[in-house]
Each structure stands twice: as C-alpha cells, then as structure tokens.
C-alpha cells in the first residue's frame, strides 16, 4: 500500500490490487508532550469484486484528485473523487461490483428509516424546506430507502439506495447510492450481487456521547437505538445533503481595502448563532479610515457539483453541497449559504489534526483574511485616524505599533551606529557566495549579503540623533560600506542568474527551475531536482533580488525576467484554474495547499506521515 495521504477529514491508502483504504485517523489520536499523531488504520476499504489491474490519476485541480482503478483491456472501472473537506467518500462504478471490506468484521447492514419532517432554511430565499430521504426512480416512482431482499445464499441481502453499515469496532457508516443496488452481507465484506453503474457515497458518523454505543456488540441494537441515531441533527444533514457530491473544485482570489465581518463573528449577535444570511444582508458596516490599500485578501472555493438524483421529483434534487471547513476557514468565512456553528445545527464533530472542522453549506464559499503588511521595514506607515472598534482592534491594533526601521535607527547613539557599521564591514569580507555551491547554499549566502547591504543602507541613511553623543563624521564611511555591499550583491547575483558556474535549467516535464548540482543525485542540493524546499531555496534569491532591485532599478530592467522565473517556480499567481496541469510553463502555486492554507516543502519525496512543512524557521 501507499503511504497515507490526507483529504480531511479522512486519510487514504491505495494499492495496485484495486483497494482504497479509508481511515478516520483522528479517532486514534495519540497526544504526547511534543507531538500529536493521528494514526492510520483502514476503517473501511472500498474495491470491486472483479480484479483491477491498473490505477491512474485521471484529473486533478487545486482542491481534488480523481483516482481511477480499471480492469485494463477488460471493460469496467471505478473511480473516486478525493476532495478536500468532504465528509463523504465518493465512488463512481462503471460495470463492476462494489465491495466494502471492514477493518475486522461488519456487524450488520440495515435500512435507514424515512425522515418525515425535518425543517431547515435556505438563506437565499428564507423559505422552509423539508429534509426528506425517500428516493425516486427516473419515472417518479417512489423506491423507499431500502428493503431486505431474497438472496441466492443464506446471507442477508438488502436492496435500495440508503443503508446503515456497522462494524464490530462500533463504527457507523451511512451508505448512499444513485441507483438501487443489492448488497449481500458477509461478516468480512459487503458486496453487490451484480455489476453496478452509478455513484456510491460513504460517510462515517464520528462517535459521540449521544450514540457512541450504537453498533457496538456490547449493546443490542433496537428500534429505539436507531431512532436516537436518526434524530441526530448531524445525521439528518448527512442524509439530506448526500445527494450533492463534488468531483473537483477551483480556487480564486482577489483583494480589497477595508474591514471584514466574518459570518462566525456576526452569528454571535443572532438568536440561535447557527445561521447567517449572505449577499450583504444584515451586514454591519464598520466605518473607519483605511489603513492599507488592498489590506484584505479573499479566497473563494467553487466546487464542481453533481447530484445522485436525476429526477426533479426527488425531494433532495438540487440540494446544496455539504462540506467541512478547517478552523481558520470557519473563523474567516464571509460568504456561504450556511455556516453550521451551533451544536443543535450539527451535533456530530469531525476532527482533523488542525482542530474541529465546521460544516458549511454551499457549492461556493469564501473566506477573508487580514493581510500581513509587507515591505523593507523603513517605509513610512499610515497610522489609524480613528480608534478601531472592539471587533477590529485585534486585527488592526498592531498596525499603529509598527516601528519604522529608519526612525528607530535614528534614535541610536552614534557610537552604536558606528559599531553596527564596523561589524557589517567585517561581515562583508567573509562567507561570500559561492556560485557553484548549489541553489540552497548560494541562496542562503546571497540573502545574507543582501541583508548586510540593507542594514548598512538603513543605518547610513538614518538622520542623526541630535540629542545623542558620538561622532557623526563616519556618515560618509557608512555610505561607502552600503555602496560596496550593493556592488558585491549585484556581482554575485547577476553571475548566478546569468548561469555562470553551476547554474540552473528548466524542467520541461514538470515545469520548474532545477539546479544542475541537484540533478547529480537524488539527495544532491537538498533534493532540489525533486522540487524539495524550492520555496526556501528560491525564496532567498527572491529576497536578495528585491533588495538589489530597490537600490538599483537598472537591475530590474536587465534581470527582471530571470527573477520572475524563480517566482513562477514557487508562487505562480496565474488567476485562472489550470486543471490537469494546463498548457503553461509553470504549475499554479506549486507548493501551496489552498485548503490547508499553507505550503508544503517536501516536493516529490514521499514521507510515511504525508507531506510536510519542516524548516519552520524559514
């Protein structure tokens, strides 16, 4: 089997034999003094009765991967859509017999009762709507949920579109199908009695204090137990929204100036604290002077949604998508149909290594973040002209306390400035960049040289402190140190960008910049040729180029395109979603996981615990 990969709330392993293992790893969390680990175990395995012989990634985008198992020359396949944040795992079968395998043994497969009347509201229309689970065929004939059916063997068989599967470990799975299917129950597996063409979805009901004993062999199941489970608001939601499933998604972003009001913040003022209308309705306008232009970044997720039901007569036809957001999403979501914050709205809890996940309703949703103030540290900063309100004080309060480097330096005694400049002068003579050292070694050295030059420039340009003691006659010497630093920075950086010495090359297969040294072996240049740590390696170069470009604009006109290529390698900001790679020189934001909200550094290297973002100091 492969190493686990994660699409929260589940993690997955797959094999060439045609199995896809599904784990709700948070249920096995181990907390130690210096680590938190969610261990993988195959809580459920999906496959087909027929043997598959090949496995391929057939599609991918910024939020999903589609994985297909097929029989090779024989007809038939099944595929799964691994979409970040889905509480369901979705499969599409074409001519194969679906097969479910338990971690140890199944306890039972049963039918879900039809929910008669459960009310919700859709904020866009503020109209009442019923959550119904009855299914209909294409001609509108009601099929019901499922019924026990005859079997050719002594094993139990059920036919329908909604099922409740339990294991001896006490796990509870809701199973949904787009077409009626007959499952035959065996202790070790549950399999279809015939080839199936349609979609099957599974959703684990995480154990909670309300019904954690349901399905356990220590507690005999009864009608009362089933009713207790089915009355759960979370289970009702899982049943209702099972009709809508994502097969992919796209990410877009834009910027604006102003303040923000997340739905979670506004929900505090509502009576139930569970829902909030969108589209600007009931938004409290916060009026204050803008501090920074484009200080708010808005990220939007738009999912490609399909439906199990093809008939408009089905009560759940056209149901909106149910997904799970991470804590940083939930705290900042500004646009969605509903954000289910209150326990009474969704009384089961999905966990991830990053915290409790919050259900969100809608095929598209957005969250907004206060952006970090970027710059060289010595630019003038505007201060707030009005005192921020209490709701924005935490987000904006730090802005008024930003210390300008040049202002701070001007308060120093001249003797301290002289000491700094003498140290910079000495440091400029040692540990100089080595062109042939590789991208990582050169990157750290060129960034060091750029930082030294910047320090000399800021200290040398700072206005003298009229109240300080010391000799101001060294100002000219300070300017000379800065000038020498910039000259050395330009010499080494332009040599490296021009390809002198070791140099770099373009990888036409995966679209990236690789160091020649990194191509000599797998681990050479810290794995540069396998895209390991590129955001660190080239981040140093980008920083040095910014410092030099500010001091010498001629460098930008001569080498701007060279620098851009390194930027595109790690942070291609193309606004369009290029699915399956697209016809571009560089992939979109190579290292960044838009759902996780941060980058991963490990490139093409495999790790038993999944992708990582180590080297946190960088």
Steps between C-alpha positions, in 0.01 A plus 500: 500500500599860450587736781189676633388822337249732661184663369341610826325354690628170357834356401550245224726219384479314173653193342548358152255224594211741470436585863448847643537512877316771690598610850347744743837540665387756759323218685843355587664825608804463724605814688849513649703777656654606168277349234144431390452204268188377323582138418380332182292182504267380221160569658341418164640366174324550167572289195323281247428129489677489164877535501629831367844519344581868466474822698522850357448861600256618234438857621621745760457861600574725797250321727476141376646194331305240301642148528380222270538121527434307181511146368740584221390348170182370664212740535409656831656739749429691816632839601501716809501876542730598787378851576634699793242555774237246394339304786413238238722275290357473150542226240368453148475145371470403135429133444662364817356354821570732799657334803536634855754347740498565875799564725423166664136394455170664419221469750205579274359683201155648554254745348466860608149614593342779295515831681149642488552866587819682575514869428786714387524834329678606190623854566482613138121462504432475874244234416427188702616175350465139609787258530364184339683176429256309280638420155332499161571327175527684172126468439417644842413172671590505868758237583528551874833482676571127489338163574627159589499284187539138405847361459633201313702410809426489869649846542287803569432726202358852483391702198463876482685829493572579866659268752640496851818294538650419839822323599595309811731789596187711539549704183187632329501564125222652292502361145316664209462395137371684196316188375338210684763242586486162675767439762569155638620500861798295608693542820822605334354680202186645345476471125262573216325202345530648150705745298412858589498820303461804717636687799549372855575729792613412853499724807634399838295617796770590753429357841360740757346479844152499349523171314854365526373156609279456194641213298712365784475130572474588866165666444216328321356723230132584513249726327556752778874499431438560131258783570752662731759487224266626230382793716854635509507835320838410353375167365196671352728745323724221369195320360347811349813634334627162375333575166758769414855382447813681380725363227746789508541862591669824409662775702495871426605806696476875495594793718322800639542777753297533816387291794342157518210340683522118503174305524619343824540845655159617381336177620570597859235768471234264365254322722607147413855570392482230234414669172556825325369641175743588227516744213556799724176456694515625858869581473608760752710755318812590691603853410854609561790640305677247276843413628648315203395467140383146424544391861238223469552181300196294398539134404206322335440126458263402218421128487397308189180341631299208366185337640401142571141579406424572139127543559360840610228303681753387756464705818877546518551586132726803468609491864793724584839356581602416859871540567724539804717804562819516703512728807677780314229487230212500747637801686527699176221377270320802358279342234309169504142380514531388861772453759387239752664630814251396766484149642126477436563560130759223464549293814781274381862607486760428234855555618824560314860546610428874471194498723127452486352539154193719455226403249428752226217486247543625145652410166718808533637668811759761580710612792685824559830560676675810627822512298843536653660837437789437261797723433865570572436636849598859443200624304268757659184339637163668534351493846128459569313829499229351716505259788410150374180345630533214744422243228785621282749598767662156507544500125622856461643597837852394408515736203525813712790344690710423190849639558671653200859373477640833388324687780613246756857517371506879524446472874819302546813658639756560227747273671248214468454578133875498450524164673231357271672632188841363605342158550326516163827604337674195647215264410509614137852353475416145611267217397443644156270318255643206308339474159560127464364410842147423383168681530458456875855591607518790258154616599583528868827680428351748253214577743759563774687739272175678414408535868839644586470753215152596614617553859786720384262699281243559776756587767696723265192694385346547844481858615744584778365504853561860607473404865742207474868506569760380257683601186287552191801520271465131408187551289701504177671177601156345563390591150814340360430175687145488362621580148761224518240255629262573212781471248594156634134397506459600136818317398411164651125508431534592133768234450267235643196619306702506179588133546869539579652216698249238614186666369146377461291342226131485410314171547261472205327192644375642830550868431764627739848636558756241616858543611758305302659384823165364617478285187816305583320277751170459683611680817741747342442868577248398766277329243466806277453292184199329662353840591581470869509832690479716188305762692800526734776467239356761266342706776851608598574601141173692470576689821849593376360610164244724673770668708722558197214609273397765747854640522572464127194518270725421203530146636123457461501596131797272429416195712132536584399209277766278656366576846141449386579142397594413859189670627283300260673178606379533859207742488350519153208736556310429179139587580337232283458144625712272281353155554722200431804723466397711206716627216723724709870517582446482876227341712279719712645567848703179496549455875183652641200305620215747472279296731766459771589866463877454487774352287663158518874473450559133423464510123496157336647314797272256680464500877319247717308778677407684183628828360678731739586861557819463701774762535249722677768764561506559124 
